[in-house]
Amino acid sequence: MKPFVLQQSVINQQVIVVGNSYLIELEIKREDEIHSIISGNKYRKLKYNLIAAKNEEKNVLLTFGGAFSNHIAATASVGKAFGFKTIGIIRGEELKDKIEGNSTLSYAKQCGMTFKFISRTDFKKKGDSYFIETLKNEFGDFYLIPEGGTNALAIKGCEEILTEGDSDFNYVCAPVGTGGTLAGLINCSKPSQQVLGFSALKGDFLKQDISKFAIKNNWELITDYHFGGYAKINSELITFINQFKKQNNIQLDPVYTGKMMFGIFDLIKKGFFPKGSKILAIHTGGIQGIQGMNTLLKKRQLPLIQ
């Protein structure tokens, strides 16, 4: 089995802050450029899990996800690249006959992933030991990776995102889905830094999940920029994403990084950040999901993400 090494040189790219009268400096850490699919936090979360799977002599990875899951695409991709068989437990029985029309699932299938489509009710049982045993009875032995990839080994990988060169930033910002990436950033941040998580989900329940792994208290979960909930989007956010790309030549995804950057810009306008602040935003990838999102936007007769 080939060693799991993908990482290229990750750069911090300066971003244009339009109408900034407070001398705010904003840079993006381009974690999205690690790999076209296994990018951003997906690479970070999978890294040590794959090493553990190899050490345990497991050659099958089983995980969970939805219709356009970045995690499903990344897991399928690492399986193909590094010699693992992959199994995806997919939320939504109705998707069984719609694989070819779904960019994420069709890509995962091309990578060799085997699917099991289950109801949303059964999907909620994904953490139950009895349910995991039924999957082992069906598929045999496997290495289990949670939905979104977040576990202790994923946190370890995300703790490698920040480097010594990032120590002069006052704020470190990241989008939040399961909370694993933010916990890793908190753990590797400097005491002088404030870590801000921009939730892609409605509600503040993620605070408890983050607290399970975070070892410092220098963080805050911001819940005002979810745009209605997970994978929810409107014309205002689409316009922002398209304008941001035009101005900075950086593609944002609509589920995570687009909402985070919208939130950062809005907080700058509102004076949230003190004068002279230096902000580092983490680009966690997720670009593969844009094609699927545009399919939905077209059906809703909304502008497309360019």
Short mmCIF file of the C-alpha atoms (twelve columns), coordinates in Angstrom:
data_MODEL
# 
_entry.id   MODEL 
# 
loop_
_atom_site.group_PDB 
_atom_site.id 
_atom_site.type_symbol 
_atom_site.label_atom_id 
_atom_site.label_alt_id 
_atom_site.label_comp_id 
_atom_site.label_asym_id 
_atom_site.label_seq_id 
_atom_site.Cartn_x 
_atom_site.Cartn_y 
_atom_site.Cartn_z 
_atom_site.pdbx_PDB_model_num 
ATOM 1   C CA . MET A 1   0.000   0.000  0.000   1 
ATOM 2   C CA . LYS A 2   1.357   3.414  -0.939  1 
ATOM 3   C CA . PRO A 3   2.035   5.886  1.919   1 
ATOM 4   C CA . PHE A 4   -0.641  8.533  2.347   1 
ATOM 5   C CA . VAL A 5   1.250   11.613 1.229   1 
ATOM 6   C CA . LEU A 6   -0.557  14.237 -0.859  1 
ATOM 7   C CA . GLN A 7   0.271   17.538 0.727   1 
ATOM 8   C CA . GLN A 8   1.641   20.231 -1.513  1 
ATOM 9   C CA . SER A 9   2.944   23.595 -0.348  1 
ATOM 10  C CA . VAL A 10  -0.012  25.389 1.248   1 
ATOM 11  C CA . ILE A 11  0.163   29.154 0.832   1 
ATOM 12  C CA . ASN A 12  -1.569  32.050 2.554   1 
ATOM 13  C CA . GLN A 13  -3.179  34.293 -0.052  1 
ATOM 14  C CA . GLN A 14  -4.066  37.900 0.697   1 
ATOM 15  C CA . VAL A 15  -7.682  38.896 0.079   1 
ATOM 16  C CA . ILE A 16  -9.095  42.231 -1.023  1 
ATOM 17  C CA . VAL A 17  -11.257 43.711 1.737   1 
ATOM 18  C CA . VAL A 18  -13.539 46.159 -0.070  1 
ATOM 19  C CA . GLY A 19  -14.382 49.355 1.793   1 
ATOM 20  C CA . ASN A 20  -12.043 48.533 4.686   1 
ATOM 21  C CA . SER A 21  -11.448 51.661 6.731   1 
ATOM 22  C CA . TYR A 22  -10.119 49.811 9.790   1 
ATOM 23  C CA . LEU A 23  -6.818  48.581 8.311   1 
ATOM 24  C CA . ILE A 24  -7.905  44.949 8.587   1 
ATOM 25  C CA . GLU A 25  -5.596  42.402 6.961   1 
ATOM 26  C CA . LEU A 26  -7.242  39.223 5.681   1 
ATOM 27  C CA . GLU A 27  -5.511  36.159 4.261   1 
ATOM 28  C CA . ILE A 28  -6.788  32.729 3.227   1 
ATOM 29  C CA . LYS A 29  -4.814  29.558 3.884   1 
ATOM 30  C CA . ARG A 30  -5.288  27.637 0.650   1 
ATOM 31  C CA . GLU A 31  -5.875  24.178 2.068   1 
ATOM 32  C CA . ASP A 32  -8.118  23.584 -0.948  1 
ATOM 33  C CA . GLU A 33  -5.029  23.276 -3.136  1 
ATOM 34  C CA . ILE A 34  -3.714  20.142 -1.418  1 
ATOM 35  C CA . HIS A 35  -5.649  17.966 -3.905  1 
ATOM 36  C CA . SER A 36  -8.547  18.418 -6.322  1 
ATOM 37  C CA . ILE A 37  -10.851 16.097 -4.321  1 
ATOM 38  C CA . ILE A 38  -8.995  15.044 -1.143  1 
ATOM 39  C CA . SER A 39  -8.560  18.682 -0.233  1 
ATOM 40  C CA . GLY A 40  -8.661  20.932 2.774   1 
ATOM 41  C CA . ASN A 41  -9.896  19.394 5.991   1 
ATOM 42  C CA . LYS A 42  -10.728 16.098 4.267   1 
ATOM 43  C CA . TYR A 43  -7.044  15.389 3.730   1 
ATOM 44  C CA . ARG A 44  -6.294  16.451 7.290   1 
ATOM 45  C CA . LYS A 45  -9.060  14.285 8.775   1 
ATOM 46  C CA . LEU A 46  -8.293  11.193 6.719   1 
ATOM 47  C CA . LYS A 47  -4.495  11.250 7.072   1 
ATOM 48  C CA . TYR A 48  -4.084  9.567  10.449  1 
ATOM 49  C CA . ASN A 49  -7.194  7.434  10.025  1 
ATOM 50  C CA . LEU A 50  -5.640  5.831  6.947   1 
ATOM 51  C CA . ILE A 51  -2.391  5.267  8.806   1 
ATOM 52  C CA . ALA A 52  -4.384  3.597  11.605  1 
ATOM 53  C CA . ALA A 53  -6.303  1.452  9.118   1 
ATOM 54  C CA . LYS A 54  -3.028  0.318  7.579   1 
ATOM 55  C CA . ASN A 55  -1.523  -0.448 10.999  1 
ATOM 56  C CA . GLU A 56  -4.620  -2.489 11.896  1 
ATOM 57  C CA . GLU A 57  -4.284  -4.325 8.560   1 
ATOM 58  C CA . LYS A 58  -7.737  -3.186 7.475   1 
ATOM 59  C CA . ASN A 59  -8.224  -2.853 3.716   1 
ATOM 60  C CA . VAL A 60  -11.849 -1.707 3.756   1 
ATOM 61  C CA . LEU A 61  -13.043 1.768  4.786   1 
ATOM 62  C CA . LEU A 62  -16.705 2.299  5.677   1 
ATOM 63  C CA . THR A 63  -18.208 5.713  6.264   1 
ATOM 64  C CA . PHE A 64  -21.419 7.749  6.091   1 
ATOM 65  C CA . GLY A 65  -22.642 10.762 4.127   1 
ATOM 66  C CA . GLY A 66  -25.332 12.550 2.173   1 
ATOM 67  C CA . ALA A 67  -26.011 13.085 -1.509  1 
ATOM 68  C CA . PHE A 68  -23.271 15.663 -2.157  1 
ATOM 69  C CA . SER A 69  -20.938 14.854 0.726   1 
ATOM 70  C CA . ASN A 70  -17.351 16.097 0.358   1 
ATOM 71  C CA . HIS A 71  -16.372 13.374 2.799   1 
ATOM 72  C CA . ILE A 72  -17.881 10.602 0.654   1 
ATOM 73  C CA . ALA A 73  -16.056 11.885 -2.427  1 
ATOM 74  C CA . ALA A 74  -12.761 12.196 -0.530  1 
ATOM 75  C CA . THR A 75  -13.014 8.749  1.056   1 
ATOM 76  C CA . ALA A 76  -13.748 7.143  -2.306  1 
ATOM 77  C CA . SER A 77  -10.820 9.014  -3.829  1 
ATOM 78  C CA . VAL A 78  -8.313  7.922  -1.167  1 
ATOM 79  C CA . GLY A 79  -9.545  4.376  -1.532  1 
ATOM 80  C CA . LYS A 80  -8.740  4.403  -5.225  1 
ATOM 81  C CA . ALA A 81  -5.421  6.216  -4.727  1 
ATOM 82  C CA . PHE A 82  -4.100  4.139  -1.827  1 
ATOM 83  C CA . GLY A 83  -5.553  0.687  -2.299  1 
ATOM 84  C CA . PHE A 84  -8.522  0.580  0.070   1 
ATOM 85  C CA . LYS A 85  -11.940 -0.788 -0.745  1 
ATOM 86  C CA . THR A 86  -14.573 1.776  0.252   1 
ATOM 87  C CA . ILE A 87  -18.184 1.513  1.368   1 
ATOM 88  C CA . GLY A 88  -20.508 4.514  1.622   1 
ATOM 89  C CA . ILE A 89  -23.653 4.374  3.739   1 
ATOM 90  C CA . ILE A 90  -25.763 7.051  2.060   1 
ATOM 91  C CA . ARG A 91  -28.634 8.990  3.634   1 
ATOM 92  C CA . GLY A 92  -31.773 8.688  1.471   1 
ATOM 93  C CA . GLU A 93  -33.142 5.503  -0.096  1 
ATOM 94  C CA . GLU A 94  -34.519 7.560  -3.003  1 
ATOM 95  C CA . LEU A 95  -30.953 8.165  -4.238  1 
ATOM 96  C CA . LYS A 96  -30.419 4.509  -5.170  1 
ATOM 97  C CA . ASP A 97  -31.663 5.033  -8.723  1 
ATOM 98  C CA . LYS A 98  -30.183 8.522  -9.129  1 
ATOM 99  C CA . ILE A 99  -26.449 7.849  -8.913  1 
ATOM 100 C CA . GLU A 100 -25.633 8.800  -12.488 1 
ATOM 101 C CA . GLY A 101 -27.432 12.131 -12.120 1 
ATOM 102 C CA . ASN A 102 -25.499 12.989 -8.955  1 
ATOM 103 C CA . SER A 103 -21.997 14.332 -9.531  1 
ATOM 104 C CA . THR A 104 -20.659 13.296 -6.114  1 
ATOM 105 C CA . LEU A 105 -22.078 9.771  -6.054  1 
ATOM 106 C CA . SER A 106 -21.171 9.077  -9.680  1 
ATOM 107 C CA . TYR A 107 -17.588 10.166 -8.965  1 
ATOM 108 C CA . ALA A 108 -17.437 7.958  -5.865  1 
ATOM 109 C CA . LYS A 109 -18.774 5.034  -7.887  1 
ATOM 110 C CA . GLN A 110 -16.096 5.595  -10.529 1 
ATOM 111 C CA . CYS A 111 -13.535 5.389  -7.721  1 
ATOM 112 C CA . GLY A 112 -14.905 1.965  -6.797  1 
ATOM 113 C CA . MET A 113 -17.048 2.829  -3.781  1 
ATOM 114 C CA . THR A 114 -19.850 0.417  -2.884  1 
ATOM 115 C CA . PHE A 115 -23.079 2.061  -1.699  1 
ATOM 116 C CA . LYS A 116 -25.785 1.150  0.758   1 
ATOM 117 C CA . PHE A 117 -28.722 3.559  0.699   1 
ATOM 118 C CA . ILE A 118 -30.722 3.776  3.903   1 
ATOM 119 C CA . SER A 119 -33.651 5.802  5.205   1 
ATOM 120 C CA . ARG A 120 -33.111 9.021  7.094   1 
ATOM 121 C CA . THR A 121 -34.471 7.316  10.201  1 
ATOM 122 C CA . ASP A 122 -31.909 4.518  9.986   1 
ATOM 123 C CA . PHE A 123 -29.156 7.005  9.179   1 
ATOM 124 C CA . LYS A 124 -29.629 8.544  12.622  1 
ATOM 125 C CA . LYS A 125 -28.530 5.193  14.083  1 
ATOM 126 C CA . LYS A 126 -25.063 5.509  12.519  1 
ATOM 127 C CA . GLY A 127 -23.428 5.831  15.934  1 
ATOM 128 C CA . ASP A 128 -25.220 2.882  17.544  1 
ATOM 129 C CA . SER A 129 -23.071 -0.179 18.214  1 
ATOM 130 C CA . TYR A 130 -25.908 -2.526 17.229  1 
ATOM 131 C CA . PHE A 131 -26.280 -0.812 13.863  1 
ATOM 132 C CA . ILE A 132 -22.523 -1.019 13.249  1 
ATOM 133 C CA . GLU A 133 -22.673 -4.754 14.012  1 
ATOM 134 C CA . THR A 134 -25.382 -5.248 11.383  1 
ATOM 135 C CA . LEU A 135 -23.098 -3.529 8.866   1 
ATOM 136 C CA . LYS A 136 -20.224 -5.850 9.835   1 
ATOM 137 C CA . ASN A 137 -22.513 -8.838 9.344   1 
ATOM 138 C CA . GLU A 138 -23.327 -7.546 5.870   1 
ATOM 139 C CA . PHE A 139 -19.934 -6.282 4.701   1 
ATOM 140 C CA . GLY A 140 -17.412 -8.101 6.887   1 
ATOM 141 C CA . ASP A 141 -14.556 -6.437 8.732   1 
ATOM 142 C CA . PHE A 142 -13.869 -2.756 8.016   1 
ATOM 143 C CA . TYR A 143 -12.245 0.368  9.396   1 
ATOM 144 C CA . LEU A 144 -15.009 2.746  10.494  1 
ATOM 145 C CA . ILE A 145 -14.754 6.469  9.757   1 
ATOM 146 C CA . PRO A 146 -17.582 8.646  11.160  1 
ATOM 147 C CA . GLU A 147 -19.752 10.923 9.016   1 
ATOM 148 C CA . GLY A 148 -17.685 13.971 8.146   1 
ATOM 149 C CA . GLY A 149 -14.550 12.148 9.301   1 
ATOM 150 C CA . THR A 150 -14.413 13.668 12.787  1 
ATOM 151 C CA . ASN A 151 -12.769 11.578 15.502  1 
ATOM 152 C CA . ALA A 152 -9.658  11.882 17.666  1 
ATOM 153 C CA . LEU A 153 -7.333  11.016 14.762  1 
ATOM 154 C CA . ALA A 154 -9.047  13.604 12.569  1 
ATOM 155 C CA . ILE A 155 -8.432  16.238 15.231  1 
ATOM 156 C CA . LYS A 156 -4.761  15.238 15.253  1 
ATOM 157 C CA . GLY A 157 -4.593  15.855 11.512  1 
ATOM 158 C CA . CYS A 158 -6.333  19.222 11.763  1 
ATOM 159 C CA . GLU A 159 -3.876  20.287 14.451  1 
ATOM 160 C CA . GLU A 160 -1.278  20.416 11.661  1 
ATOM 161 C CA . ILE A 161 -3.087  23.131 9.666   1 
ATOM 162 C CA . LEU A 162 -1.497  26.078 11.462  1 
ATOM 163 C CA . THR A 163 2.268   26.602 11.292  1 
ATOM 164 C CA . GLU A 164 4.705   28.858 13.123  1 
ATOM 165 C CA . GLY A 165 4.374   31.298 10.236  1 
ATOM 166 C CA . ASP A 166 0.719   31.824 11.205  1 
ATOM 167 C CA . SER A 167 1.446   32.889 14.768  1 
ATOM 168 C CA . ASP A 168 1.148   36.624 14.079  1 
ATOM 169 C CA . PHE A 169 -2.541  36.432 13.131  1 
ATOM 170 C CA . ASN A 170 -4.943  37.719 15.787  1 
ATOM 171 C CA . TYR A 171 -7.907  35.723 14.503  1 
ATOM 172 C CA . VAL A 172 -8.167  32.295 12.886  1 
ATOM 173 C CA . CYS A 173 -11.480 31.581 11.163  1 
ATOM 174 C CA . ALA A 174 -12.912 28.344 9.798   1 
ATOM 175 C CA . PRO A 175 -16.278 27.000 8.661   1 
ATOM 176 C CA . VAL A 176 -17.861 24.400 10.934  1 
ATOM 177 C CA . GLY A 177 -19.773 21.264 9.961   1 
ATOM 178 C CA . THR A 178 -19.039 18.607 12.583  1 
ATOM 179 C CA . GLY A 179 -16.609 20.690 14.631  1 
ATOM 180 C CA . GLY A 180 -13.496 18.560 14.132  1 
ATOM 181 C CA . THR A 181 -11.541 21.061 12.078  1 
ATOM 182 C CA . LEU A 182 -12.261 23.881 14.495  1 
ATOM 183 C CA . ALA A 183 -11.216 21.754 17.472  1 
ATOM 184 C CA . GLY A 184 -7.914  20.986 15.764  1 
ATOM 185 C CA . LEU A 185 -7.332  24.664 15.038  1 
ATOM 186 C CA . ILE A 186 -8.115  25.576 18.633  1 
ATOM 187 C CA . ASN A 187 -5.638  23.018 19.919  1 
ATOM 188 C CA . CYS A 188 -2.780  24.241 17.710  1 
ATOM 189 C CA . SER A 189 -3.533  27.964 18.046  1 
ATOM 190 C CA . LYS A 190 -1.437  30.372 20.078  1 
ATOM 191 C CA . PRO A 191 -2.782  31.705 23.411  1 
ATOM 192 C CA . SER A 192 -2.865  35.186 21.876  1 
ATOM 193 C CA . GLN A 193 -5.148  34.077 19.035  1 
ATOM 194 C CA . GLN A 194 -8.931  33.966 18.916  1 
ATOM 195 C CA . VAL A 195 -10.428 31.110 16.896  1 
ATOM 196 C CA . LEU A 196 -13.805 31.786 15.261  1 
ATOM 197 C CA . GLY A 197 -15.986 29.023 13.870  1 
ATOM 198 C CA . PHE A 198 -18.706 29.908 11.368  1 
ATOM 199 C CA . SER A 199 -21.409 27.288 11.625  1 
ATOM 200 C CA . ALA A 200 -22.906 25.949 8.398   1 
ATOM 201 C CA . LEU A 201 -25.759 24.467 10.441  1 
ATOM 202 C CA . LYS A 202 -28.661 26.116 12.192  1 
ATOM 203 C CA . GLY A 203 -28.417 26.226 15.985  1 
ATOM 204 C CA . ASP A 204 -25.569 26.236 18.509  1 
ATOM 205 C CA . PHE A 205 -25.553 22.526 19.404  1 
ATOM 206 C CA . LEU A 206 -22.094 22.165 17.842  1 
ATOM 207 C CA . LYS A 207 -20.575 23.904 20.861  1 
ATOM 208 C CA . GLN A 208 -20.876 20.689 22.833  1 
ATOM 209 C CA . ASP A 209 -19.271 18.607 20.077  1 
ATOM 210 C CA . ILE A 210 -16.355 21.043 19.736  1 
ATOM 211 C CA . SER A 211 -15.824 21.111 23.499  1 
ATOM 212 C CA . LYS A 212 -15.278 17.334 23.518  1 
ATOM 213 C CA . PHE A 213 -12.008 17.775 21.614  1 
ATOM 214 C CA . ALA A 214 -10.920 21.386 22.202  1 
ATOM 215 C CA . ILE A 215 -8.300  21.828 24.936  1 
ATOM 216 C CA . LYS A 216 -8.359  25.645 25.036  1 
ATOM 217 C CA . ASN A 217 -11.032 28.289 25.638  1 
ATOM 218 C CA . ASN A 218 -9.906  30.864 23.051  1 
ATOM 219 C CA . TRP A 219 -12.753 30.212 20.637  1 
ATOM 220 C CA . GLU A 220 -16.254 31.271 19.682  1 
ATOM 221 C CA . LEU A 221 -18.930 29.658 17.520  1 
ATOM 222 C CA . ILE A 222 -20.700 32.191 15.288  1 
ATOM 223 C CA . THR A 223 -24.158 31.042 14.239  1 
ATOM 224 C CA . ASP A 224 -25.515 34.013 12.299  1 
ATOM 225 C CA . TYR A 225 -24.415 33.016 8.792   1 
ATOM 226 C CA . HIS A 226 -25.936 29.584 8.123   1 
ATOM 227 C CA . PHE A 227 -28.430 31.013 5.573   1 
ATOM 228 C CA . GLY A 228 -31.217 28.806 6.869   1 
ATOM 229 C CA . GLY A 229 -29.283 25.646 7.667   1 
ATOM 230 C CA . TYR A 230 -26.994 23.032 6.188   1 
ATOM 231 C CA . ALA A 231 -26.647 23.331 2.387   1 
ATOM 232 C CA . LYS A 232 -29.196 26.174 2.352   1 
ATOM 233 C CA . ILE A 233 -28.334 29.005 -0.011  1 
ATOM 234 C CA . ASN A 234 -29.901 32.114 -1.542  1 
ATOM 235 C CA . SER A 235 -29.172 34.690 -4.242  1 
ATOM 236 C CA . GLU A 236 -27.302 36.978 -1.834  1 
ATOM 237 C CA . LEU A 237 -24.769 34.274 -0.989  1 
ATOM 238 C CA . ILE A 238 -24.393 33.237 -4.630  1 
ATOM 239 C CA . THR A 239 -23.702 36.832 -5.642  1 
ATOM 240 C CA . PHE A 240 -21.098 37.161 -2.888  1 
ATOM 241 C CA . ILE A 241 -19.320 33.941 -3.919  1 
ATOM 242 C CA . ASN A 242 -19.207 34.989 -7.576  1 
ATOM 243 C CA . GLN A 243 -17.966 38.503 -6.794  1 
ATOM 244 C CA . PHE A 244 -15.348 37.138 -4.397  1 
ATOM 245 C CA . LYS A 245 -13.988 34.850 -7.098  1 
ATOM 246 C CA . LYS A 246 -13.884 37.695 -9.619  1 
ATOM 247 C CA . GLN A 247 -11.986 39.964 -7.221  1 
ATOM 248 C CA . ASN A 248 -9.599  37.419 -5.680  1 
ATOM 249 C CA . ASN A 249 -9.455  34.502 -8.120  1 
ATOM 250 C CA . ILE A 250 -10.427 32.136 -5.304  1 
ATOM 251 C CA . GLN A 251 -13.341 29.726 -5.626  1 
ATOM 252 C CA . LEU A 252 -15.479 29.369 -2.508  1 
ATOM 253 C CA . ASP A 253 -17.966 26.565 -1.961  1 
ATOM 254 C CA . PRO A 254 -21.585 27.420 -1.033  1 
ATOM 255 C CA . VAL A 255 -21.947 25.062 1.938   1 
ATOM 256 C CA . TYR A 256 -18.945 26.010 4.065   1 
ATOM 257 C CA . THR A 257 -16.307 28.513 2.930   1 
ATOM 258 C CA . GLY A 258 -18.756 30.825 1.148   1 
ATOM 259 C CA . LYS A 259 -20.774 31.281 4.322   1 
ATOM 260 C CA . MET A 260 -17.639 31.774 6.410   1 
ATOM 261 C CA . MET A 261 -16.239 34.483 4.112   1 
ATOM 262 C CA . PHE A 262 -19.624 36.212 3.918   1 
ATOM 263 C CA . GLY A 263 -19.668 36.244 7.713   1 
ATOM 264 C CA . ILE A 264 -16.117 37.597 7.994   1 
ATOM 265 C CA . PHE A 265 -16.844 40.441 5.572   1 
ATOM 266 C CA . ASP A 266 -20.083 41.291 7.379   1 
ATOM 267 C CA . LEU A 267 -18.344 41.332 10.767  1 
ATOM 268 C CA . ILE A 268 -15.637 43.607 9.342   1 
ATOM 269 C CA . LYS A 269 -18.345 46.018 8.181   1 
ATOM 270 C CA . LYS A 270 -19.953 45.937 11.627  1 
ATOM 271 C CA . GLY A 271 -16.660 46.715 13.394  1 
ATOM 272 C CA . PHE A 272 -16.402 43.353 15.134  1 
ATOM 273 C CA . PHE A 273 -12.642 43.164 14.571  1 
ATOM 274 C CA . PRO A 274 -10.473 45.818 16.241  1 
ATOM 275 C CA . LYS A 275 -8.481  48.205 14.094  1 
ATOM 276 C CA . GLY A 276 -5.271  46.639 12.829  1 
ATOM 277 C CA . SER A 277 -6.489  43.035 13.212  1 
ATOM 278 C CA . LYS A 278 -4.850  40.313 11.151  1 
ATOM 279 C CA . ILE A 279 -7.286  37.566 10.153  1 
ATOM 280 C CA . LEU A 280 -6.465  34.131 8.745   1 
ATOM 281 C CA . ALA A 281 -9.348  32.246 7.142   1 
ATOM 282 C CA . ILE A 282 -8.977  28.533 6.446   1 
ATOM 283 C CA . HIS A 283 -10.186 27.324 3.048   1 
ATOM 284 C CA . THR A 284 -11.398 23.804 3.848   1 
ATOM 285 C CA . GLY A 285 -12.018 22.742 0.241   1 
ATOM 286 C CA . GLY A 286 -15.395 21.336 -0.804  1 
ATOM 287 C CA . ILE A 287 -15.223 22.633 -4.355  1 
ATOM 288 C CA . GLN A 288 -16.433 19.291 -5.759  1 
ATOM 289 C CA . GLY A 289 -19.901 20.002 -4.382  1 
ATOM 290 C CA . ILE A 290 -20.464 23.047 -6.589  1 
ATOM 291 C CA . GLN A 291 -21.565 21.007 -9.596  1 
ATOM 292 C CA . GLY A 292 -24.289 19.304 -7.590  1 
ATOM 293 C CA . MET A 293 -25.373 22.586 -6.013  1 
ATOM 294 C CA . ASN A 294 -25.659 24.218 -9.426  1 
ATOM 295 C CA . THR A 295 -27.952 21.397 -10.542 1 
ATOM 296 C CA . LEU A 296 -30.275 22.246 -7.646  1 
ATOM 297 C CA . LEU A 297 -29.998 25.992 -8.266  1 
ATOM 298 C CA . LYS A 298 -30.923 25.540 -11.907 1 
ATOM 299 C CA . LYS A 299 -34.091 23.670 -10.901 1 
ATOM 300 C CA . ARG A 300 -34.946 26.518 -8.522  1 
ATOM 301 C CA . GLN A 301 -34.239 29.081 -11.253 1 
ATOM 302 C CA . LEU A 302 -31.580 30.791 -9.148  1 
ATOM 303 C CA . PRO A 303 -28.262 32.217 -10.397 1 
ATOM 304 C CA . LEU A 304 -25.480 29.674 -10.741 1 
ATOM 305 C CA . ILE A 305 -22.135 29.616 -8.950  1 
ATOM 306 C CA . GLN A 306 -19.511 30.636 -11.481 1 
# 
